[in-house]
Amino acid sequence: MPSTENEFRLFVDGSWRAGGDGSYAVVNPATEELVGRAPEASPADVAAAVDAARAAFETWSRTKPSERAAVLFRVADVLLRRNDDFVPLLQAETGATIRVASSMQVPVAAERFRRYAHGALEPAVSALAPNAVPASPLAAGGLTSAVAARRPVGVVGCITSYNFPIVNLAGKLAPALAMGNTVVAKPAPQDPLGCLKLGEVFEEAGAPPGIFNVVTGSGAATGAALVASPEVDMISFTGSTAVGRRIAADGGPTLKRLLMELGGKGAAVVLEDADLAKAIPAIGSTWAFHSGQICTAPTRALVHRSRYDELVSGLARFAAALPVGDPLLPGTVVGPVISAAHRDRVEAYIAGAVAEGARLVTGGTRKEHATPFPDFPPTGYYVAPTLLADVTPTMTVAREEVFGPVVVVIPFQDDEEAVAIANSTDFGLYDYVFTADTARGYELAARLRSGSVGLNTAQRHPETPFGGFKQSGTGRDGGSYGLHAYSEMQAVVWQS
């Protein structure tokens, strides 16, 4: 059985097993109550999952693309059918508002499985023009032809983030399986239960055993075992830059293929001709969307000095209008952050910024509020939507990823200064430009060292390549680029 009395089990080789090292508690960030107990995988559990994926790879990699597509389509169908089973669990373990949990988890994950079911049918071979090659000491001359073919990498270890657990996993799992790889998934420790429950979906969809395995753990050991295993060919990781560095170092001895989507410190460059009616809600999404726990959030508002006061006051009004509280209430926009430790981390950044000279406009730490916060539930890991003005580019809060509902405002005088400030951090994942002149915005985007740039919008395009410059990661996924990410190129040459 996948779970008994809230005690969840590992999913390995199409069957369920208790964690070899026991279990640990998964806590609801809003109520601080137990959601369930996740299995603590032992080294033997990880090895069994890797062995199962390796054995399954021999058959799955040779399965016809149409058959792989059929499996992924069935997974999407079952997941949607099980929506009402998943949403309460995902909401409870992530603390997401019911609006986000119901609209941005199961439907988006199912769409990713559907997208890569179609992706399995995309051409994987490109023909190269024949080349007349003269004779040489190497071989006889003749008309030489070749193709470039994408082949599966092998066993992929998918280590995912806590903010959108099944969505993030589906974004890795679906293209990996579509290309003929097999997967061992290691979800984030804070909210792994929905990812474990995906095993039920694969069972019901009739997926071959071993193509998808899930191991969980409360610390770094489970993921580290995946990275160290010589039988794991690739690691796909979403999470912090610090952990990404460790994965790169630990995967070096076996030359792991790496796809890493790491931290962000998004800059929203607001030019003097910008429409603030567009810029303010976009920047405000840092507060309004999953309490700022999203790596692409525009957390740094860089604004032309002529619009500085106007933007600060507009953002302050926007933040003050956001209902904060119980994520199960349909009107709630800002819920808790994932854990007490993360709440304390976010509050430390806020306090540090004020100590460095930033001006607290709205929000702040619990020291700025009654305890509990006014209108906040008496339990839960809440941080008020916080706006900091008079921030300089050298302040810690302007340089490091907070991953919470905190926006800083930094003035600039001209385009040169705006670009310099935007590019001044170690990150380069997603930036934004707001201007009435889209040609100017397009030219400015080319100067931003960032994997993506939004022009006058915070909306996403699902087919774009997604990934970061600098220390925001390596590689790209998304759309057909995701298929490329989970494949190796092979040249096949023949002579007529």
TAHU-V967948 format. One record per residue. RES is the residue in one letter. SS is DSSP state (H for helix, E for strand, L for the rest). PHI is phi in degrees with one decimal (* if undefined). Layout:
res=RES ss=SS phi=PHI
res=RES ss=SS phi=PHI
This chain:
res=M ss=L phi=*
res=P ss=L phi=-67.1
res=S ss=E phi=-156.3
res=T ss=E phi=-138.9
res=E ss=L phi=50.8
res=N ss=L phi=69.5
res=E ss=E phi=-98.8
res=F ss=E phi=-82.5
res=R ss=L phi=-126.6
res=L ss=E phi=-71.7
res=F ss=E phi=-114.1
res=V ss=E phi=-134.3
res=D ss=L phi=56.0
res=G ss=L phi=76.8
res=S ss=E phi=-135.8
res=W ss=E phi=-109.2
res=R ss=E phi=-146.3
res=A ss=L phi=-69.1
res=G ss=L phi=-67.3
res=G ss=L phi=-63.3
res=D ss=L phi=-110.3
res=G ss=L phi=92.3
res=S ss=E phi=-150.7
res=Y ss=E phi=-142.6
res=A ss=E phi=-83.6
res=V ss=E phi=-109.5
res=V ss=E phi=-111.3
res=N ss=L phi=-71.7
res=P ss=L phi=-66.2
res=A ss=L phi=-88.8
res=T ss=L phi=-110.1
res=E ss=L phi=63.0
res=E ss=L phi=-98.9
res=L ss=E phi=-69.5
res=V ss=E phi=-92.2
res=G ss=E phi=178.3
res=R ss=E phi=-114.2
res=A ss=E phi=-93.8
res=P ss=E phi=-70.0
res=E ss=L phi=-96.7
res=A ss=L phi=-70.8
res=S ss=L phi=-89.2
res=P ss=H phi=-55.6
res=A ss=H phi=-66.6
res=D ss=H phi=-64.2
res=V ss=H phi=-62.7
res=A ss=H phi=-61.9
res=A ss=H phi=-65.3
res=A ss=H phi=-65.0
res=V ss=H phi=-65.0
res=D ss=H phi=-61.6
res=A ss=H phi=-63.9
res=A ss=H phi=-65.5
res=R ss=H phi=-64.7
res=A ss=H phi=-65.8
res=A ss=H phi=-67.8
res=F ss=H phi=-59.9
res=E ss=H phi=-57.6
res=T ss=H phi=-89.9
res=W ss=H phi=-60.9
res=S ss=L phi=-66.8
res=R ss=L phi=-101.7
res=T ss=L phi=-69.2
res=K ss=L phi=-59.9
res=P ss=H phi=-53.4
res=S ss=H phi=-63.9
res=E ss=H phi=-73.2
res=R ss=H phi=-63.7
res=A ss=H phi=-60.8
res=A ss=H phi=-61.8
res=V ss=H phi=-62.4
res=L ss=H phi=-66.4
res=F ss=H phi=-62.3
res=R ss=H phi=-66.2
res=V ss=H phi=-59.3
res=A ss=H phi=-60.6
res=D ss=H phi=-64.0
res=V ss=H phi=-65.3
res=L ss=H phi=-60.1
res=L ss=H phi=-64.6
res=R ss=H phi=-65.8
res=R ss=L phi=-94.3
res=N ss=H phi=-49.4
res=D ss=H phi=-69.8
res=D ss=H phi=-78.2
res=F ss=H phi=-83.7
res=V ss=H phi=-58.8
res=P ss=H phi=-61.4
res=L ss=H phi=-66.6
res=L ss=H phi=-64.3
res=Q ss=H phi=-63.2
res=A ss=H phi=-67.6
res=E ss=H phi=-82.1
res=T ss=H phi=-95.3
res=G ss=L phi=76.7
res=A ss=L phi=-64.0
res=T ss=L phi=-61.7
res=I ss=H phi=-63.0
res=R ss=H phi=-64.7
res=V ss=H phi=-71.0
res=A ss=H phi=-62.4
res=S ss=H phi=-84.6
res=S ss=H phi=-104.1
res=M ss=L phi=-116.0
res=Q ss=L phi=-113.7
res=V ss=H phi=-60.8
res=P ss=H phi=-60.7
res=V ss=H phi=-70.8
res=A ss=H phi=-61.7
res=A ss=H phi=-61.9
res=E ss=H phi=-64.2
res=R ss=H phi=-67.4
res=F ss=H phi=-63.9
res=R ss=H phi=-65.5
res=R ss=H phi=-58.2
res=Y ss=H phi=-88.5
res=A ss=H phi=-64.0
res=H ss=H phi=-63.6
res=G ss=H phi=-62.2
res=A ss=L phi=-60.4
res=L ss=L phi=-94.3
res=E ss=L phi=-69.6
res=P ss=L phi=-57.6
res=A ss=L phi=-111.6
res=V ss=E phi=-128.7
res=S ss=E phi=-119.0
res=A ss=E phi=-81.9
res=L ss=E phi=-102.1
res=A ss=E phi=-63.1
res=P ss=E phi=-57.6
res=N ss=E phi=-130.6
res=A ss=E phi=-76.9
res=V ss=E phi=-110.7
res=P ss=L phi=-70.7
res=A ss=L phi=-63.2
res=S ss=L phi=-150.4
res=P ss=L phi=-58.0
res=L ss=L phi=-77.7
res=A ss=L phi=-163.2
res=A ss=L phi=-67.7
res=G ss=L phi=-74.9
res=G ss=E phi=159.5
res=L ss=E phi=-82.7
res=T ss=E phi=-105.9
res=S ss=E phi=-115.4
res=A ss=E phi=-160.0
res=V ss=E phi=-130.3
res=A ss=E phi=-107.5
res=A ss=E phi=-119.0
res=R ss=E phi=-86.8
res=R ss=E phi=-118.2
res=P ss=E phi=-63.4
res=V ss=L phi=-73.6
res=G ss=L phi=138.2
res=V ss=E phi=-90.8
res=V ss=E phi=-111.2
res=G ss=E phi=-92.8
res=C ss=E phi=-105.9
res=I ss=E phi=-112.0
res=T ss=L phi=-114.4
res=S ss=L phi=-93.4
res=Y ss=L phi=-89.1
res=N ss=L phi=-71.4
res=F ss=L phi=-134.1
res=P ss=H phi=-58.8
res=I ss=H phi=-78.7
res=V ss=H phi=-67.3
res=N ss=H phi=-63.4
res=L ss=H phi=-66.8
res=A ss=H phi=-61.5
res=G ss=H phi=-66.1
res=K ss=H phi=-97.9
res=L ss=H phi=-62.2
res=A ss=H phi=-63.9
res=P ss=H phi=-67.3
res=A ss=H phi=-62.4
res=L ss=H phi=-67.0
res=A ss=H phi=-58.1
res=M ss=L phi=-83.6
res=G ss=L phi=98.4
res=N ss=L phi=-80.3
res=T ss=E phi=-116.5
res=V ss=E phi=-132.9
res=V ss=E phi=-115.9
res=A ss=E phi=-99.9
res=K ss=E phi=-126.7
res=P ss=L phi=-70.3
res=A ss=L phi=-60.5
res=P ss=L phi=-66.9
res=Q ss=L phi=-70.4
res=D ss=L phi=-147.9
res=P ss=L phi=-90.8
res=L ss=H phi=-68.9
res=G ss=H phi=-62.6
res=C ss=H phi=-67.6
res=L ss=H phi=-63.0
res=K ss=H phi=-65.4
res=L ss=H phi=-59.6
res=G ss=H phi=-58.4
res=E ss=H phi=-60.9
res=V ss=H phi=-63.8
res=F ss=H phi=-64.4
res=E ss=H phi=-59.6
res=E ss=H phi=-64.7
res=A ss=L phi=-79.3
res=G ss=L phi=72.4
res=A ss=L phi=-69.8
res=P ss=L phi=-60.7
res=P ss=L phi=-58.9
res=G ss=L phi=92.1
res=I ss=L phi=-74.2
res=F ss=E phi=-136.9
res=N ss=E phi=-132.4
res=V ss=E phi=-129.5
res=V ss=L phi=-122.5
res=T ss=L phi=-130.6
res=G ss=L phi=-166.8
res=S ss=L phi=-81.6
res=G ss=L phi=-129.6
res=A ss=L phi=-85.5
res=A ss=H phi=-63.5
res=T ss=H phi=-65.3
res=G ss=H phi=-64.4
res=A ss=H phi=-63.3
res=A ss=H phi=-65.4
res=L ss=H phi=-63.6
res=V ss=H phi=-64.0
res=A ss=H phi=-79.0
res=S ss=L phi=-65.4
res=P ss=L phi=-70.2
res=E ss=L phi=-89.3
res=V ss=L phi=-97.4
res=D ss=L phi=-88.8
res=M ss=E phi=-149.8
res=I ss=E phi=-118.3
res=S ss=E phi=-111.4
res=F ss=E phi=-128.6
res=T ss=E phi=-123.7
res=G ss=L phi=168.0
res=S ss=L phi=-75.6
res=T ss=H phi=-64.0
res=A ss=H phi=-61.3
res=V ss=H phi=-68.9
res=G ss=H phi=-59.0
res=R ss=H phi=-62.2
res=R ss=H phi=-65.4
res=I ss=H phi=-63.5
res=A ss=H phi=-61.8
res=A ss=H phi=-69.5
res=D ss=H phi=-73.5
res=G ss=H phi=-84.4
res=G ss=H phi=-60.1
res=P ss=H phi=-58.5
res=T ss=H phi=-104.6
res=L ss=L phi=49.1
res=K ss=L phi=-57.6
res=R ss=E phi=-70.6
res=L ss=E phi=-124.7
res=L ss=E phi=-125.2
res=M ss=E phi=-131.1
res=E ss=E phi=-107.2
res=L ss=L phi=-110.4
res=G ss=L phi=-69.3
res=G ss=L phi=-140.5
res=K ss=L phi=-145.6
res=G ss=L phi=-54.6
res=A ss=E phi=-101.1
res=A ss=E phi=-104.7
res=V ss=E phi=-87.3
res=V ss=E phi=-105.2
res=L ss=L phi=-78.5
res=E ss=L phi=-65.8
res=D ss=L phi=-100.4
res=A ss=L phi=-69.0
res=D ss=L phi=-88.1
res=L ss=H phi=-68.4
res=A ss=H phi=-65.1
res=K ss=H phi=-92.9
res=A ss=H phi=-68.9
res=I ss=H phi=-64.8
res=P ss=H phi=-63.2
res=A ss=H phi=-64.7
res=I ss=H phi=-66.3
res=G ss=H phi=-65.4
res=S ss=H phi=-63.0
res=T ss=H phi=-58.2
res=W ss=H phi=-87.1
res=A ss=H phi=-84.4
res=F ss=L phi=-115.4
res=H ss=H phi=55.1
res=S ss=H phi=53.6
res=G ss=H phi=73.9
res=Q ss=L phi=-88.8
res=I ss=L phi=-148.8
res=C ss=L phi=-70.6
res=T ss=L phi=-92.1
res=A ss=L phi=-61.2
res=P ss=L phi=-80.5
res=T ss=L phi=-80.4
res=R ss=E phi=-111.6
res=A ss=E phi=-93.5
res=L ss=E phi=-98.7
res=V ss=E phi=-127.2
res=H ss=E phi=-59.3
res=R ss=H phi=-55.1
res=S ss=H phi=-68.6
res=R ss=H phi=-116.2
res=Y ss=H phi=-60.3
res=D ss=H phi=-62.2
res=E ss=H phi=-64.0
res=L ss=H phi=-69.4
res=V ss=H phi=-59.1
res=S ss=H phi=-67.0
res=G ss=H phi=-66.0
res=L ss=H phi=-66.5
res=A ss=H phi=-62.1
res=R ss=H phi=-65.1
res=F ss=H phi=-62.0
res=A ss=H phi=-63.4
res=A ss=H phi=-65.8
res=A ss=L phi=-88.0
res=L ss=L phi=-87.0
res=P ss=L phi=-68.0
res=V ss=E phi=-113.8
res=G ss=L phi=155.1
res=D ss=L phi=-56.5
res=P ss=L phi=-68.7
res=L ss=L phi=-81.2
res=L ss=L phi=-75.8
res=P ss=L phi=-62.3
res=G ss=L phi=-86.4
res=T ss=L phi=-69.6
res=V ss=L phi=-108.9
res=V ss=E phi=-112.5
res=G ss=L phi=-101.8
res=P ss=L phi=-78.3
res=V ss=L phi=-87.6
res=I ss=L phi=-69.3
res=S ss=L phi=-157.2
res=A ss=H phi=-62.6
res=A ss=H phi=-62.9
res=H ss=H phi=-72.2
res=R ss=H phi=-56.2
res=D ss=H phi=-63.6
res=R ss=H phi=-64.3
res=V ss=H phi=-63.4
res=E ss=H phi=-62.7
res=A ss=H phi=-65.0
res=Y ss=H phi=-63.3
res=I ss=H phi=-64.6
res=A ss=H phi=-62.1
res=G ss=H phi=-63.8
res=A ss=H phi=-65.3
res=V ss=H phi=-63.3
res=A ss=H phi=-64.5
res=E ss=L phi=-83.0
res=G ss=L phi=115.4
res=A ss=L phi=-69.7
res=R ss=E phi=-100.3
res=L ss=E phi=-80.3
res=V ss=E phi=-91.8
res=T ss=E phi=-140.0
res=G ss=L phi=77.9
res=G ss=L phi=115.3
res=T ss=L phi=-91.4
res=R ss=H phi=-62.6
res=K ss=H phi=-67.3
res=E ss=H phi=-89.1
res=H ss=L phi=-132.5
res=A ss=L phi=-67.1
res=T ss=L phi=-116.4
res=P ss=L phi=-72.7
res=F ss=L phi=-53.9
res=P ss=L phi=-56.6
res=D ss=L phi=70.0
res=F ss=L phi=-90.5
res=P ss=L phi=-61.4
res=P ss=L phi=-70.9
res=T ss=L phi=-123.1
res=G ss=L phi=111.4
res=Y ss=L phi=-104.0
res=Y ss=L phi=-96.8
res=V ss=L phi=-128.4
res=A ss=L phi=-66.9
res=P ss=L phi=-55.4
res=T ss=E phi=-117.9
res=L ss=E phi=-119.8
res=L ss=E phi=-116.8
res=A ss=E phi=-108.0
res=D ss=L phi=55.8
res=V ss=L phi=-88.1
res=T ss=L phi=-107.8
res=P ss=L phi=-62.0
res=T ss=L phi=-89.3
res=M ss=L phi=-65.9
res=T ss=H phi=-57.5
res=V ss=H phi=-66.5
res=A ss=H phi=-91.2
res=R ss=H phi=-116.4
res=E ss=L phi=-108.8
res=E ss=L phi=-76.0
res=V ss=L phi=-87.5
res=F ss=L phi=60.4
res=G ss=L phi=-159.5
res=P ss=L phi=-79.8
res=V ss=E phi=-132.0
res=V ss=E phi=-119.4
res=V ss=E phi=-113.8
res=V ss=E phi=-116.1
res=I ss=E phi=-127.9
res=P ss=E phi=-83.9
res=F ss=E phi=-141.3
res=Q ss=L phi=-99.4
res=D ss=L phi=-149.6
res=D ss=H phi=-60.5
res=E ss=H phi=-60.6
res=E ss=H phi=-67.7
res=A ss=H phi=-60.9
res=V ss=H phi=-63.7
res=A ss=H phi=-61.7
res=I ss=H phi=-67.8
res=A ss=H phi=-57.9
res=N ss=L phi=-88.4
res=S ss=L phi=-83.8
res=T ss=L phi=-97.0
res=D ss=L phi=-77.1
res=F ss=E phi=-102.0
res=G ss=E phi=-164.0
res=L ss=L phi=-99.2
res=Y ss=E phi=-148.9
res=D ss=E phi=-117.6
res=Y ss=E phi=-141.5
res=V ss=E phi=-132.2
res=F ss=E phi=-119.4
res=T ss=L phi=-161.3
res=A ss=L phi=-76.1
res=D ss=L phi=-102.9
res=T ss=H phi=-67.9
res=A ss=H phi=-64.8
res=R ss=H phi=-63.3
res=G ss=H phi=-62.8
res=Y ss=H phi=-64.4
res=E ss=H phi=-65.5
res=L ss=H phi=-66.1
res=A ss=H phi=-57.7
res=A ss=L phi=-64.0
res=R ss=L phi=-93.7
res=L ss=L phi=-87.1
res=R ss=L phi=-83.0
res=S ss=L phi=-145.0
res=G ss=L phi=-66.8
res=S ss=E phi=-139.8
res=V ss=E phi=-136.5
res=G ss=E phi=-96.4
res=L ss=E phi=-100.6
res=N ss=L phi=60.6
res=T ss=L phi=-158.9
res=A ss=L phi=-105.9
res=Q ss=L phi=-71.0
res=R ss=L phi=-107.7
res=H ss=L phi=-118.0
res=P ss=L phi=-69.5
res=E ss=L phi=-99.4
res=T ss=L phi=-75.5
res=P ss=L phi=-68.6
res=F ss=E phi=-121.0
res=G ss=L phi=168.7
res=G ss=L phi=-123.2
res=F ss=E phi=-86.0
res=K ss=E phi=50.9
res=Q ss=L phi=-90.9
res=S ss=L phi=-91.8
res=G ss=E phi=134.0
res=T ss=E phi=-135.1
res=G ss=L phi=85.5
res=R ss=L phi=-139.1
res=D ss=E phi=-128.3
res=G ss=L phi=94.6
res=G ss=H phi=54.5
res=S ss=H phi=-68.9
res=Y ss=H phi=-63.3
res=G ss=H phi=-64.9
res=L ss=H phi=-65.9
res=H ss=H phi=-64.1
res=A ss=H phi=-63.8
res=Y ss=L phi=-102.8
res=S ss=E phi=-141.6
res=E ss=E phi=-110.5
res=M ss=E phi=-90.1
res=Q ss=E phi=-125.8
res=A ss=E phi=-95.9
res=V ss=E phi=-118.3
res=V ss=E phi=-119.8
res=W ss=E phi=-144.5
res=Q ss=E phi=-124.4
res=S ss=L phi=-94.9
